Every structure is written in structure tokens, then in C-alpha cells.
Amino acid sequence: MQKKKISILYPDGDIEKFNELPDVTIHDLALDSITKKLTKEPEEQQHILRIMSRMSGDPRVTDFRCGVFDDIYHNKEMRKDLMVILEKINFLRSYGTFRHDYEESSSTWDLLHRLEEINDYIECVEAMSKCLEGVELKSEGLIKLKEYVDGIYNDNGFIELKKDIKNLRATTKNIKSVTLGINLNSRFEASEIGVVSINSKAFTKSGIIDNFHDKIVTKEGIKQDNKWNGDYKFTTFDVGDSNTVTTGGTGSFSGMMAARANPVMAASMANVSNDIQSREVTKYMDKITNRLLVTIVKKLRSVLTKYVTITITDITDLIPEFLYYIRWAEYIEALIEQGNVFNKAKVVGEGDECFMDAKGLYNLKLASFQTEEHENIVTNDLDFTREHLVYILTGANRGGKTTITQAVGLLFVLAQGGIYVPCDDFIFAPVDNIYTHFPADEDKTMDLGRLGEECKRFKEIYERSTKQSLLLLNETFSTTSFEEGFYIAKDAVKAIIRKGVRTIYNTHMHKLAYDIDEINADFEYKAASLVVKSDGGNRSYKVEVAPPQGMSYAMDIAKKYGVTYDMLMELGK
């Protein structure tokens, strides 16, 4: 059996190597709101958000996930079949007993009952094997999973377990009788006792003397072998009857066997007449069978424990991973049917950590939520290179600066999760984490003041960021006077460039963009001015690398609303 952890999120099953997105980043990118669009089930939302918030900067992990999602997206029938299988597995995981330890105190009947659940898992493994067999898989993840499931299915231990279950499957509702085989010594005393079978039909009542006499005196009564031909009959007994022989203890097996060999004792045999006696008989038989089946019980415990700890838990742990891919596939499919564009991301190898090239990108929220902009989504092109490592993004209020800043963060989260991205084409080097610095709530700034709180937060995310990180700054250091904010922001941008962190800095401080050449003077990586273009004061939502429009844009706005000096003077005439 394969002991290595199986996963369709991590190529080596190494599920511990990731960085958690900060809670503030999850909020600023609206990941919690987007997750609620995928499913109405709170538990599924939590699973999906947890997976999305675990960022791995390893390009192989991203490529692995993109392949798995691609397979799942393009095989709709497989998705449906998998959901049926996963729902059954999830039910067993939630309400079954398979996670319980098979203790020494577990009775034979308890083990047989749990075998019923294990049988359901066997059927799930078979169904999953069949489901993955019927499609052309291209991804490393699903091909590995198929090999894993096939390995379980074809494993000798699995076949043996399946055979055991087929032979021994039973529950209290269909166990009607137990057939015991007794070896006798020369004095007709029971020397060995063993279970022949567990039966779904009750034996019929008959005279024990007749049966015993027939077997002894008839020509064919004493068999030459120990094979049972199915013609034995049965006489019930009352464990509470005071006349029952007590040799070897009241109600002991030796006593019962003696009663069946004694014609006087046979007359006292009676049916079990009430619930209390019935329960006592059941407990008694359970104790006897456990003792007689000690070898078989140990084997069952061993087999069950093996498959619970290796096979079943591994498959059930895949449920959140499958749900993550399937819910996203269903959602992306619905958005594409509405006319939105999504494509598979492409990953560059190691050695170019700052790279990104996005063509036709837009903010997923515009497609996810029915906003004013939804009917006419504007797309943009943007890249990260050594010449464009840090963008100083300027433009008018409500011109789309925050929207595109957020869009870039969502691109990385989706792509590194393997999900199709809202983009015509997206090639990138993965990030190890995303840090956002958006305006803080008022109640979080009472102690330090707004500027103090912004400085503290920026210092923390700068210290935690690496050359492989992504910084998204939204109006950082804008809660003070222009002179103070500009002084701090300029030093912050220089520090970011020196560290080599991909950054979008959305700001109203146009002078920061004007001073780009001065800022870039001493660094290998460069900052660039990115502006939201305006058309006579109208919002275009298009961005381009260009000098800030600052005063010219303000003049356009003033003319549009008639507040230039000359226009105002005309009003006074």
C-alpha cells in the first residue's frame, strides 16, 4: 500500500509548505465575498477559502493545480460523478464509525457492523476508479490519483478485504442464527467448538432425541468427513431455566451441550420468552463467539485498522480538494456562459521572480457581482518587469484605480490556486504572499492616529515581504498633509524598489509619479508611472504607462462642471 499522502493540490503531497494570506488581504481582495458566490454551504465556503488563502510560491505547485483544474473543467460528466461519490464518502465520514479505534473490547458483531461501512467505501473506491478510467486525463495530479486508486483497487489486501466483507457482511437485522461445530471425545464430551457459519435464516425446532438418535443409528448417520450438508436442525433453550444442567457454570456452553445429550434435560428446553432473556442470550453468544473467533477477530481488527488509517482517511481528506476545484469549475463555467472571458494561466520557471504579463485583465468582482460596470467591463494590459517593478498609479476618484489594484491581486490568487483567470492571457512568476495596505477602519486608528497606524502597518508588511511577494498599496500615507505624506511615501517606494518587490501603489500624490526618474536613479529595478486615462473628464477605466495627468485632468473636470475662473465669471454677468 502507498503510504505517502495523496493530494490534488500539492504535487508531492507536501501540504504543509505554504504561506497564509493575511486576514486583511482576504478582506481587501473580497475573497470571502467571492467564495460565497461559489456555494451556499458554509462548510464548503470555509474549505474553499482556506485553500485559496494558502499561497505557495513554488511554480511547480501552480502548474500542477492548473492542470488538475483544466481536467476537471473540461470533463463535466466526471464532475457530476465525482460529486455523487464525494457526497457518499462525506456522509460516511460524518456519520459513520470508521474513524473509531478498533479496540480489544470491540465485539464481533460491532466489527461486522463496521464492515458494512467499509463495504460502502469499497464501492466508492470502485466508483472512483471507474470514473477516472472513462476520461482522458492530462494532468499530473489526476493521473497520480488514478494510479493511487487503481493501486488500492488491485492491491491484494484490498481484494482480500473485499472477499472477507462479501463472506462476512452482516448486521443485527439479518443475523438469525449461528451454526456451531462440536468435536467430541470418546465420552461424548465437547472437546473443541468452532463456528461453522453465521446465517440469515433461523433453524426450525425439533426433538433433539430424534435428531441425535437418527444421526447415530441410521446407516448414513455418522459422516465420514466434517463437511456440513445443511440438514442439521435446532432446539432452542432457556438460559434462565433452573433445570438446565450447570456443569461448567450456569448457562455455560458445556452445560448446554450436556443438556442436548441428555433425554431428561431435553424436556426442559424452551423458547426465549422476553426481551431481558433475549438480550442476555445475545450478550452470552457474543462472549462465546468472541472467544471462539479470537483469531478471526484479530485479523478483522488488523485489516480494518490498516484500511481505515491508510486508504479511507486518505480518500476522505481529498473531499475538500475536489470540492474546491468542482465548485470553481461550475462557477467559471456559468460566468463564461454569460459572456465573460477566462483562460488558463501560464507559469514561468525560476529565475525571473519579478515577471508578469497580463493581457485583457479585469476584476473578477465585476463579473461576480451585478454592478454598474458589469454590462461593459473594460479590460487592460499590464506587466511586471525590471523596468516596471513598482507602479505609481494615479488618476481621478472613482476612475478605477482601486478596481485594477484589486484585480491584480485576484489574478495571482486564482492563478496560483489553479483556477482560470479573468484575462485574455496571463503569464507570471508565482508570489509567496500578497500584502495589502488599504485605508483602515476608524476604530482601528484611535490609539496611534491614522498616519501612525498606516506607518506601523506598512513597516510590518515590508518586513514580512520578500523579493517574491506582491504589495498592493491603496492611498497609503494619504491621511496627513501632502508634504508629510509625500516625504514618507517617497522613502517607502525607494525601499520597495531596493528590496525588489512587485508593487502597485495607488495614490493621489501625483508628484510621486513626477519624481520617478529621481527615485529610480540608484536602483537596478525601476518604478513607473501608471495613469488611468481620461477623456474630457469622463472615466475610461483604461490604464497606460505615462506621466501623471494631475493638473490637466483637474482642468478637464473643471471645464466639464463649469468651475473654471472664466466660466464662473460668466455666471456673474
MARKE-705147 format. One record per residue (C-alpha): residue number from 1; z, x, y. Coordinates in pm, whole numbers. Layout:
{NUM,{Z,X,Y}},
...
This chain:
{1,{0,0,0}},
{2,{-77,115,353}},
{3,{248,185,534}},
{4,{100,266,875}},
{5,{136,-4,1137}},
{6,{-182,-208,1177}},
{7,{-284,-318,1527}},
{8,{-592,-452,1702}},
{9,{-464,-332,2040}},
{10,{-396,35,1960}},
{11,{-640,245,1753}},
{12,{-370,446,1578}},
{13,{-113,169,1559}},
{14,{85,371,1814}},
{15,{209,68,2005}},
{16,{484,249,2198}},
{17,{257,460,2421}},
{18,{212,254,2736}},
{19,{346,211,3089}},
{20,{483,-123,3207}},
{21,{323,-271,3516}},
{22,{596,-320,3778}},
{23,{703,-681,3828}},
{24,{591,-662,4190}},
{25,{241,-561,4078}},
{26,{225,-854,3836}},
{27,{318,-1083,4125}},
{28,{83,-925,4380}},
{29,{-213,-945,4140}},
{30,{-120,-1305,4046}},
{31,{-125,-1217,3676}},
{32,{146,-1472,3599}},
{33,{-59,-1750,3760}},
{34,{-380,-1642,3586}},
{35,{-204,-1632,3247}},
{36,{-109,-1997,3286}},
{37,{-479,-2081,3303}},
{38,{-533,-1942,2953}},
{39,{-286,-2161,2764}},
{40,{-30,-2433,2824}},
{41,{211,-2288,2567}},
{42,{492,-2091,2740}},
{43,{541,-1865,2437}},
{44,{171,-1777,2430}},
{45,{178,-1713,2806}},
{46,{462,-1466,2757}},
{47,{279,-1287,2475}},
{48,{-41,-1257,2679}},
{49,{132,-1144,2997}},
{50,{333,-885,2805}},
{51,{15,-736,2657}},
{52,{-163,-739,2995}},
{53,{128,-565,3162}},
{54,{129,-271,2920}},
{55,{-110,-13,3063}},
{56,{-245,277,2862}},
{57,{-437,547,3041}},
{58,{-599,665,2717}},
{59,{-978,597,2734}},
{60,{-986,550,2356}},
{61,{-740,259,2376}},
{62,{-957,83,2635}},
{63,{-1275,142,2434}},
{64,{-1100,20,2117}},
{65,{-989,-304,2285}},
{66,{-1326,-368,2447}},
{67,{-1487,-350,2104}},
{68,{-1239,-591,1945}},
{69,{-1278,-845,2226}},
{70,{-1656,-818,2207}},
{71,{-1647,-902,1834}},
{72,{-1410,-1194,1884}},
{73,{-1601,-1332,2181}},
{74,{-1937,-1329,2001}},
{75,{-1803,-1491,1680}},
{76,{-1688,-1836,1786}},
{77,{-1655,-1973,1431}},
{78,{-1443,-1674,1334}},
{79,{-1215,-1753,1629}},
{80,{-1169,-2108,1508}},
{81,{-1098,-1999,1150}},
{82,{-853,-1736,1267}},
{83,{-661,-1989,1477}},
{84,{-613,-2212,1173}},
{85,{-486,-1916,970}},
{86,{-263,-1792,1250}},
{87,{-109,-2135,1305}},
{88,{-13,-2149,938}},
{89,{128,-1797,944}},
{90,{316,-1871,1266}},
{91,{471,-2183,1112}},
{92,{590,-1983,813}},
{93,{721,-1711,1040}},
{94,{916,-1963,1250}},
{95,{1047,-2194,980}},
{96,{1022,-2001,655}},
{97,{1274,-1774,488}},
{98,{1053,-1471,431}},
{99,{1246,-1256,680}},
{100,{1573,-1316,495}},
{101,{1711,-1040,278}},
{102,{1685,-1097,-94}},
{103,{2049,-1032,-168}},
{104,{2205,-989,-508}},
{105,{2358,-1335,-461}},
{106,{2016,-1499,-430}},
{107,{1973,-1730,-724}},
{108,{1670,-1751,-946}},
{109,{1592,-2092,-804}},
{110,{1615,-1955,-450}},
{111,{1375,-1676,-538}},
{112,{1133,-1920,-698}},
{113,{1150,-2139,-388}},
{114,{1068,-1841,-168}},
{115,{781,-1757,-397}},
{116,{630,-2085,-279}},
{117,{626,-1948,76}},
{118,{488,-1615,-37}},
{119,{210,-1808,-209}},
{120,{118,-1955,130}},
{121,{95,-1601,269}},
{122,{-127,-1501,-20}},
{123,{-357,-1789,70}},
{124,{-354,-1669,434}},
{125,{-448,-1317,327}},
{126,{-729,-1454,115}},
{127,{-847,-1675,402}},
{128,{-837,-1385,649}},
{129,{-1030,-1164,409}},
{130,{-1293,-1435,371}},
{131,{-1301,-1498,747}},
{132,{-1365,-1131,828}},
{133,{-1611,-1097,541}},
{134,{-1852,-1354,676}},
{135,{-1931,-1188,1011}},
{136,{-2099,-869,1125}},
{137,{-1819,-664,1275}},
{138,{-1892,-375,1509}},
{139,{-1552,-285,1649}},
{140,{-1332,-15,1504}},
{141,{-1030,-244,1531}},
{142,{-1159,-539,1327}},
{143,{-1333,-315,1073}},
{144,{-999,-139,1017}},
{145,{-823,-474,992}},
{146,{-1076,-596,736}},
{147,{-1023,-280,530}},
{148,{-647,-332,557}},
{149,{-663,-697,447}},
{150,{-906,-613,167}},
{151,{-672,-334,60}},
{152,{-385,-583,35}},
{153,{-602,-836,-145}},
{154,{-731,-585,-400}},
{155,{-407,-395,-443}},
{156,{-272,-405,-800}},
{157,{70,-507,-675}},
{158,{-79,-798,-483}},
{159,{-273,-915,-789}},
{160,{44,-887,-997}},
{161,{241,-1084,-738}},
{162,{-28,-1350,-728}},
{163,{-16,-1376,-1107}},
{164,{365,-1398,-1105}},
{165,{354,-1674,-849}},
{166,{92,-1866,-1042}},
{167,{311,-1850,-1353}},
{168,{649,-1894,-1191}},
{169,{586,-2112,-886}},
{170,{837,-2387,-892}},
{171,{1063,-2589,-665}},
{172,{1360,-2812,-740}},
{173,{1142,-3121,-719}},
{174,{922,-3023,-1015}},
{175,{1162,-2833,-1238}},
{176,{1255,-3085,-1507}},
{177,{1371,-2868,-1795}},
{178,{1428,-2514,-1920}},
{179,{1333,-2405,-2272}},
{180,{1570,-2152,-2426}},
{181,{1504,-1941,-2731}},
{182,{1804,-1851,-2951}},
{183,{1820,-1578,-3210}},
{184,{2077,-1644,-3485}},
{185,{2276,-1413,-3707}},
{186,{2348,-1474,-4075}},
{187,{2631,-1713,-3989}},
{188,{2405,-1924,-3766}},
{189,{2580,-1788,-3456}},
{190,{2380,-1727,-3143}},
{191,{2328,-1352,-3119}},
{192,{2063,-1346,-2844}},
{193,{1948,-1605,-2594}},
{194,{1636,-1597,-2378}},
{195,{1435,-1829,-2156}},
{196,{1107,-1943,-2311}},
{197,{975,-2144,-2017}},
{198,{1056,-2348,-1708}},
{199,{898,-2691,-1746}},
{200,{777,-2967,-1519}},
{201,{846,-3236,-1782}},
{202,{1178,-3347,-1931}},
{203,{1243,-3326,-2303}},
{204,{1294,-3651,-2497}},
{205,{1623,-3750,-2652}},
{206,{1654,-3744,-3033}},
{207,{1900,-3689,-3312}},
{208,{1998,-3329,-3339}},
{209,{2085,-3353,-3707}},
{210,{1741,-3487,-3791}},
{211,{1572,-3219,-3591}},
{212,{1785,-2940,-3734}},
{213,{1757,-3073,-4091}},
{214,{1378,-3111,-4062}},
{215,{1335,-2759,-3944}},
{216,{1543,-2620,-4228}},
{217,{1435,-2817,-4533}},
{218,{1071,-2903,-4470}},
{219,{813,-2677,-4618}},
{220,{693,-2558,-4281}},
{221,{1029,-2589,-4106}},
{222,{1118,-2222,-4079}},
{223,{846,-2046,-3880}},
{224,{723,-1702,-3976}},
{225,{697,-1592,-3612}},
{226,{866,-1663,-3279}},
{227,{577,-1842,-3111}},
{228,{662,-2186,-2975}},
{229,{413,-2463,-3060}},
{230,{551,-2713,-2812}},
{231,{704,-2965,-3056}},
{232,{1075,-2895,-3003}},
{233,{1293,-3185,-2889}},
{234,{1614,-3201,-2695}},
{235,{1952,-3371,-2698}},
{236,{2146,-3397,-2368}},
{237,{2513,-3312,-2338}},
{238,{2804,-3384,-2107}},
{239,{2979,-3074,-1976}},
{240,{3278,-3284,-1880}},
{241,{3331,-3439,-2225}},
{242,{3669,-3334,-2365}},
{243,{3532,-3347,-2718}},
{244,{3282,-3074,-2651}},
{245,{3354,-2760,-2853}},
{246,{3519,-2499,-2629}},
{247,{3464,-2191,-2837}},
{248,{3400,-1915,-2589}},
{249,{3531,-2126,-2299}},
{250,{3493,-2487,-2183}},
{251,{3131,-2568,-2137}},
{252,{3029,-2219,-2243}},
{253,{2688,-2160,-2391}},
{254,{2835,-2056,-2725}},
{255,{3032,-2382,-2730}},
{256,{2721,-2588,-2665}},
{257,{2525,-2407,-2931}},
{258,{2806,-2470,-3180}},
{259,{2802,-2840,-3093}},
{260,{2436,-2861,-3177}},
{261,{2504,-2713,-3522}},
{262,{2795,-2947,-3597}},
{263,{2720,-3310,-3703}},
{264,{3060,-3427,-3586}},
{265,{3018,-3277,-3244}},
{266,{2671,-3427,-3205}},
{267,{2821,-3773,-3193}},
{268,{2995,-3689,-2865}},
{269,{2674,-3587,-2685}},
{270,{2598,-3799,-2377}},
{271,{2373,-3801,-2071}},
{272,{2497,-3655,-1742}},
{273,{2604,-3967,-1558}},
{274,{2692,-3884,-1200}},
{275,{2597,-3661,-908}},
{276,{2902,-3436,-935}},
{277,{2834,-3362,-1300}},
{278,{2466,-3315,-1222}},
{279,{2547,-3055,-959}},
{280,{2786,-2882,-1193}},
{281,{2520,-2865,-1464}},
{282,{2272,-2723,-1213}},
{283,{2518,-2457,-1098}},
{284,{2608,-2378,-1455}},
{285,{2246,-2346,-1562}},
{286,{2174,-2134,-1257}},
{287,{2454,-1897,-1351}},
{288,{2333,-1873,-1709}},
{289,{1969,-1826,-1616}},
{290,{2053,-1554,-1365}},
{291,{2248,-1372,-1633}},
{292,{1975,-1414,-1889}},
{293,{1697,-1329,-1645}},
{294,{1864,-1028,-1487}},
{295,{1561,-804,-1544}},
{296,{1312,-1062,-1419}},
{297,{1528,-1145,-1115}},
{298,{1549,-778,-1018}},
{299,{1174,-749,-1049}},
{300,{1120,-1058,-832}},
{301,{1357,-926,-567}},
{302,{1182,-592,-570}},
{303,{833,-741,-542}},
{304,{932,-996,-275}},
{305,{1113,-736,-65}},
{306,{816,-499,-88}},
{307,{568,-756,35}},
{308,{794,-907,297}},
{309,{866,-573,460}},
{310,{513,-432,438}},
{311,{249,-698,408}},
{312,{382,-1018,563}},
{313,{557,-875,866}},
{314,{255,-660,949}},
{315,{25,-961,942}},
{316,{261,-1185,1137}},
{317,{302,-915,1402}},
{318,{-73,-946,1462}},
{319,{-37,-1307,1578}},
{320,{32,-1227,1948}},
{321,{-253,-973,1949}},
{322,{-502,-1222,1807}},
{323,{-381,-1496,2041}},
{324,{-430,-1262,2336}},
{325,{-795,-1196,2250}},
{326,{-876,-1551,2141}},
{327,{-727,-1723,2448}},
{328,{-907,-1483,2680}},
{329,{-1234,-1532,2489}},
{330,{-1204,-1910,2521}},
{331,{-1126,-1882,2892}},
{332,{-1402,-1635,2977}},
{333,{-1647,-1846,2778}},
{334,{-1554,-2153,2985}},
{335,{-1591,-1962,3315}},
{336,{-1932,-1827,3212}},
{337,{-2044,-2181,3129}},
{338,{-1951,-2272,3488}},
{339,{-2193,-2006,3613}},
{340,{-1958,-1711,3667}},
{341,{-2063,-1359,3568}},
{342,{-1857,-1147,3325}},
{343,{-1950,-827,3144}},
{344,{-1805,-568,2912}},
{345,{-1657,-265,3086}},
{346,{-1768,88,3004}},
{347,{-1524,378,2982}},
{348,{-1589,735,3088}},
{349,{-1431,1018,2894}},
{350,{-1157,1253,3000}},
{351,{-1210,1499,3282}},
{352,{-1309,1262,3563}},
{353,{-985,1078,3632}},
{354,{-1082,951,3976}},
{355,{-1406,781,3876}},
{356,{-1502,414,3912}},
{357,{-1836,246,3978}},
{358,{-1837,-133,4015}},
{359,{-2149,-337,4085}},
{360,{-2125,-700,4188}},
{361,{-1747,-727,4160}},
{362,{-1548,-1031,4270}},
{363,{-1190,-1151,4245}},
{364,{-1111,-1333,3919}},
{365,{-889,-1573,4115}},
{366,{-1197,-1711,4293}},
{367,{-1331,-1828,3957}},
{368,{-992,-1923,3814}},
{369,{-871,-2140,4100}},
{370,{-1069,-2406,4284}},
{371,{-1066,-2253,4632}},
{372,{-1298,-2300,4928}},
{373,{-1473,-1977,4835}},
{374,{-1529,-2080,4472}},
{375,{-1860,-2252,4535}},
{376,{-2015,-1941,4690}},
{377,{-1847,-1629,4555}},
{378,{-1951,-1314,4742}},
{379,{-1983,-1001,4529}},
{380,{-1950,-639,4634}},
{381,{-2022,-286,4514}},
{382,{-1750,-24,4524}},
{383,{-1685,317,4373}},
{384,{-1416,581,4345}},
{385,{-1535,942,4358}},
{386,{-1412,1267,4501}},
{387,{-1574,1168,4831}},
{388,{-1433,814,4816}},
{389,{-1089,863,4664}},
{390,{-897,669,4930}},
{391,{-1042,375,5120}},
{392,{-909,276,5460}},
{393,{-1013,-90,5456}},
{394,{-1034,-266,5791}},
{395,{-1168,-599,5913}},
{396,{-1072,-933,6060}},
{397,{-790,-1159,5947}},
{398,{-898,-1382,5658}},
{399,{-1206,-1168,5621}},
{400,{-1142,-1091,5254}},
{401,{-953,-760,5275}},
{402,{-663,-874,5055}},
{403,{-904,-1052,4820}},
{404,{-1105,-740,4743}},
{405,{-794,-523,4723}},
{406,{-654,-758,4462}},
{407,{-994,-781,4287}},
{408,{-999,-407,4217}},
{409,{-654,-420,4060}},
{410,{-756,-712,3838}},
{411,{-1068,-524,3727}},
{412,{-856,-243,3587}},
{413,{-605,-476,3420}},
{414,{-877,-679,3250}},
{415,{-1094,-383,3151}},
{416,{-803,-185,3006}},
{417,{-699,-495,2817}},
{418,{-1047,-505,2663}},
{419,{-1141,-829,2843}},
{420,{-1478,-887,3006}},
{421,{-1461,-818,3380}},
{422,{-1590,-1027,3674}},
{423,{-1858,-777,3758}},
{424,{-2229,-708,3702}},
{425,{-2148,-358,3581}},
{426,{-1820,-168,3562}},
{427,{-1784,197,3458}},
{428,{-1444,357,3509}},
{429,{-1176,602,3405}},
{430,{-860,412,3299}},
{431,{-541,426,3506}},
{432,{-195,492,3369}},
{433,{-41,231,3602}},
{434,{-107,21,3911}},
{435,{131,22,4206}},
{436,{108,-234,4485}},
{437,{267,-235,4828}},
{438,{216,-579,4976}},
{439,{429,-736,5253}},
{440,{782,-804,5128}},
{441,{965,-1135,5148}},
{442,{1201,-1174,5443}},
{443,{1511,-1197,5222}},
{444,{1439,-850,5080}},
{445,{1445,-679,5418}},
{446,{1783,-788,5556}},
{447,{1965,-461,5488}},
{448,{1705,-199,5578}},
{449,{1481,-394,5814}},
{450,{1113,-439,5741}},
{451,{1000,-87,5825}},
{452,{1289,72,5639}},
{453,{1218,-142,5333}},
{454,{846,-53,5344}},
{455,{923,320,5367}},
{456,{1167,300,5078}},
{457,{922,113,4855}},
{458,{634,343,4940}},
{459,{838,652,4859}},
{460,{933,507,4519}},
{461,{577,420,4414}},
{462,{442,751,4547}},
{463,{694,943,4337}},
{464,{605,743,4025}},
{465,{228,762,4071}},
{466,{11,1028,3912}},
{467,{-344,1151,3953}},
{468,{-440,883,3702}},
{469,{-275,592,3887}},
{470,{-412,326,4122}},
{471,{-243,241,4455}},
{472,{-314,-85,4636}},
{473,{-160,-94,4983}},
{474,{-174,-413,5189}},
{475,{-76,-382,5556}},
{476,{173,-108,5472}},
{477,{373,21,5774}},
{478,{240,-260,5996}},
{479,{574,-424,6069}},
{480,{658,-193,6356}},
{481,{484,-81,6675}},
{482,{133,59,6637}},
{483,{241,410,6738}},
{484,{523,428,6481}},
{485,{320,266,6204}},
{486,{18,489,6267}},
{487,{228,806,6255}},
{488,{383,715,5917}},
{489,{56,581,5771}},
{490,{-140,896,5857}},
{491,{111,1120,5679}},
{492,{118,881,5381}},
{493,{-262,890,5346}},
{494,{-264,1270,5357}},
{495,{0,1285,5085}},
{496,{-201,1043,4868}},
{497,{-518,1249,4905}},
{498,{-339,1571,4815}},
{499,{-197,1407,4503}},
{500,{-543,1275,4410}},
{501,{-454,906,4356}},
{502,{-723,636,4378}},
{503,{-617,408,4662}},
{504,{-728,111,4869}},
{505,{-533,86,5194}},
{506,{-592,-249,5360}},
{507,{-479,-218,5724}},
{508,{-526,-336,6082}},
{509,{-479,18,6210}},
{510,{-844,90,6292}},
{511,{-750,424,6446}},
{512,{-651,544,6098}},
{513,{-1012,494,5987}},
{514,{-1143,652,6308}},
{515,{-947,969,6228}},
{516,{-1095,1006,5876}},
{517,{-1259,1343,5946}},
{518,{-937,1488,6076}},
{519,{-743,1354,5777}},
{520,{-997,1495,5529}},
{521,{-1016,1840,5684}},
{522,{-791,2028,5443}},
{523,{-847,1844,5114}},
{524,{-1079,1860,4814}},
{525,{-1066,1482,4769}},
{526,{-1169,1264,5063}},
{527,{-1080,934,5227}},
{528,{-1348,696,5352}},
{529,{-1364,407,5597}},
{530,{-1443,75,5428}},
{531,{-1508,-227,5650}},
{532,{-1553,-597,5597}},
{533,{-1881,-666,5774}},
{534,{-1902,-933,6041}},
{535,{-2195,-1133,6162}},
{536,{-2135,-1254,6515}},
{537,{-1770,-1321,6440}},
{538,{-1842,-1503,6112}},
{539,{-1673,-1390,5791}},
{540,{-1919,-1238,5542}},
{541,{-1674,-1109,5277}},
{542,{-1912,-815,5226}},
{543,{-1777,-461,5246}},
{544,{-1951,-133,5317}},
{545,{-1860,228,5376}},
{546,{-1893,258,5755}},
{547,{-1691,339,6067}},
{548,{-1437,70,6165}},
{549,{-1573,-215,6377}},
{550,{-1247,-266,6565}},
{551,{-1346,-334,6927}},
{552,{-1698,-459,6852}},
{553,{-1561,-715,6608}},
{554,{-1298,-828,6860}},
{555,{-1575,-872,7116}},
{556,{-1771,-1089,6870}},
{557,{-1465,-1308,6816}},
{558,{-1400,-1332,7190}},
{559,{-1759,-1442,7257}},
{560,{-1751,-1693,6968}},
{561,{-1444,-1868,7109}},
{562,{-1530,-1819,7480}},
{563,{-1243,-1595,7585}},
{564,{-1424,-1302,7745}},
{565,{-1339,-1242,8110}},
{566,{-1676,-1369,8229}},
{567,{-1662,-1679,8008}},
{568,{-1311,-1760,8123}},
{569,{-1410,-1716,8484}},
{570,{-1690,-1967,8434}},
{571,{-1428,-2222,8330}},
{572,{-1255,-2185,8668}},
{573,{-1560,-2280,8870}},
